[in-house]
């Protein structure tokens, strides 16, 4: 084996010693979600003390993941993890509101437990809320690892930096993309295949507002694409399926795509 190649690999290994182990981040998330939402789980806490102990284990686990075993003696990292767990009850309540919105918005949903235990839209939004909280606390890498976990599980790609309001409803969800600087208000509902994306910009504009703003009570139907940081969808609007938008629309607007469909009837056969 070429020594130069080994040297390149070694340098790569030494540069990434503080990168969080992806599998450990996944395990942390899965354990936390089971503690928050036992629906679909075969093991339940037998006491309040057991729940408190398990949450404390998650807290220590996140601290270790964020900066290794030494993190237990790192006041800065410890403060970040403390802040996250201080916010956990509020995040939990927001997730329950999301579940209620999905239940109310989907006629096929039997109850909230079914939504929490089985719906990919709920899983994607719950993971987003955890990832977004950690992103806002400036914890590196872990928020994006969490987002990609949900993306892999559900086909829904939500950047952890996006800002999403309360009672967010994703119906079906496969193929949804929500970009980094997207802003979404309260009581918004979106369907599968929706893209809230950016117009092509140079790398030096990466930190500018590149993704759209969706105001309160907007419904966006399947396959719609809304692009650009200057694009705002006004409150109480409805965006129809397969619409392509790069400019703002006023509140209470209905936007729809009207395709032409041709149906060719089979010709009768003559003997």
N, C-alpha and C positions, 0 to 999 in steps of 0.2 A: 504494500500500500504506500502511495506517495506521501512523503513526510510533509510536504507543503499542504496537501489536502487535509491531513490530520491536524495541522496547525490552524487551518481555517475553521475546522469544526470545533476545535478547542476554544478558539476565540469566541465563537458563537455561544458555546456553552457557558463561558465565563461572563458573557454580557447579559445572559438571561437568568441568572441565578435567583433574581427576585420576582420572576414572573409567576403568578399564581398557578398552581397545578389545576388544570381544567377539570379533571375527574373529581378532585376534592371540592371544587366550587359547585359542581353538579350535585354532589352528595349533600353539601350544606343546604343547597336550595331545596332538594327533595325532602330532607328532614324537616326544614322549616315549614314547607307547605303542608306536610302531614300534621304538624303540630297546630297549624292554623286551621286546616280543613280536613278533618278526619273522614269525610265522605269518601267511600271507596277504599278505605284502609282497613286492614284486617286486625290491626293492633290499636287499642285505645288506651289512653292514660287512665290509670286506676285511682288516681288521687290528684289533688291540687298540687301537692308537694312534688309528685312525679312530673307534672307539667312544668312547674317552675324549674326543676332540676334540668329537664330536657332543654328548655329555653336557654338556661345558663350554659349548657354544653354547646349549643349552637353559637352562642356569643363568643365563647372561648375559641371555638372552631373557626369562626370568621376572622378573629384576631390572628390566629396562627396562619391562616391562609393568606391574609393580607401582607404579612411581612415575616413569615417563618416563626419558629419557636421563640425567637428573640422579641417578637411582637408583644409578648406578655409583659415585657419590661419597657415598652415603647409608649411613653405618655401620649404622644400625638396620635398614633394609631389607635390606642386604647380609647381616647376621647371620641374619635370618629365612630368606632364601633358602639360606644355607649350612646351616642346621639342617634344612631340608626335604631337601636333597640328601644330608645325612648320614643321614637316615632312609630314604632311597630303597631301600637294599638290604633293610631289614626289611619295608617295604611290598611290595616285589617278592616276597619269600618268602611273605607273607600272601596275595598274589594267587594264587600257585601253589597254595597250600593250598585256596583257593576253587575253583580250576579242578579240582583233584582231587576235591573234594566234589561238584561238579556232575557230573563224569564218573561217579563211583560211584553218584550218586543218580538218574541218567537212563539207563535201559536202552538208549535209542536212541543214546547217545553212543559213537562208535567209539573215540576216544582223547582224551587231554588236548589235543593240538594242535588237534583239531577244535573242542573247547570254547573254547579261547583265540581261535581265528581266526574263529569264526562265531556263538557263542552270545550273544544279547543280555543274558542274565543275568550272564554273566561280564563283559561290557563295563560294565554298570551298576555292578557291585560294584567293579571295578578303578578306575573313575572316582571312585566314592564314596571309596575309600581315599586317593586323591590329594587329593580335595577336603577330606576330613576332616582330613588332616594339615595342610593349609594353613589350615583353619579354626582348629585348635587352636593354630596359631602366630600367630593374630590378623591374618592377611593379609585385608584387606577386599575384598568384592565378588567376587574371583576364585573362591572356593569355590562360590558360588552360580551363577556363570556356568558352571562346570564341571558342576555338577549338572544344570542345565537343558540342557546339551549332551547328556548321557546320557539325560535325559528325552525330549528330542526324537528321539534316535536309536532308543530302545528302548521307549518308553512306560512306563518304570519311573522313579518319582519318589522319590528318596532324599535327604532333607535332609542337607547336609554335617555338621550338628551331631549327628546321630544316632550312637549308640555301638553298633557291631556287632562281635561276637566273631569268632573264627577259624572257618575251614571253613564259610563261609556259602554255602548252596546256594539259588539261585533257579531254579525249573523253569518254562520258558516265560516268564513274567514280565509280560506286557502288563497294564497297569492296576494294578500294585502301587504303593502309596503308603506311605512310611515317614516319619513326622513327626519334627519337630525334636528332641524330648526322648525319643524312643524309645530303649530299651536292649534289645539282643539279645545273648544269650549265645553260647556255642560250639556248633557242630554243629547249627545251626537250618536247617530247610528250609521254604521257602514257595513257593506256587504262584501262578499268575496271578490278578489281581483282588483280592488281599488288601489290606486297608486297616488300617494301624496308626496310628490317628488320635487326634484330641482331641475331647472333648465341647466344646460351645460355651461359651466363657468370655469375660469382658470383656477389653478390651485391656490393662488394668493387671495382668492375670495372665499376660501373654505370657511372662514369664521363669520361670514356675513349671513343675513337672513336669506336662505336659499329655497325654503319650502313654504307651502301655503299656510294661511290662517283660516281655520274653519270655526265660525262663530256658533253660538248656542242653538240647539235644537235643529241642526241640519241633518238631513238624511241623504246618503250617497249610495246609489245603487251599483250593482255588480259591473265590474269592468271599467268604471269611470277613472279617468286620469286627470289629475289637477296638479299643475306644475308652477313653480316659481315663487320667490319670496315676496313679491308684490301682489300676489293673487290672494284675494280675500273672498271667502264665500259668506255672504251676509246671513244673519240669524234667520231661522225658520225657513230656509230655502230647501228645495229638493233638487238633487242632481241625478238625472236619469242614467240608466245603464249605457255604457260604452261612450259616454260623453268625454271629449278632450277639451280641457280648459287651461288657458294660460293668462286669463285676465279676470278681474274681479267681477262679481255679480252682487247686486243690491239685495238687502234683506227681503224675505218673502218672495223670492224668485223661483220659478220653475224652469229648469234647463233640461232639455231632452234631445236625444239624437233620433232622427226619423229616417230609418233605412228604407230602401226600396227592396221589397221581397218579391221574387218571381217564382211561381209554382208551376211546374210543367206537368200537366196531367198525362198519365199513360195513354197512348193511342190504342184504340181497339184493334184487335187482330181479326182479319178476315180470312176465312178458309178459301 
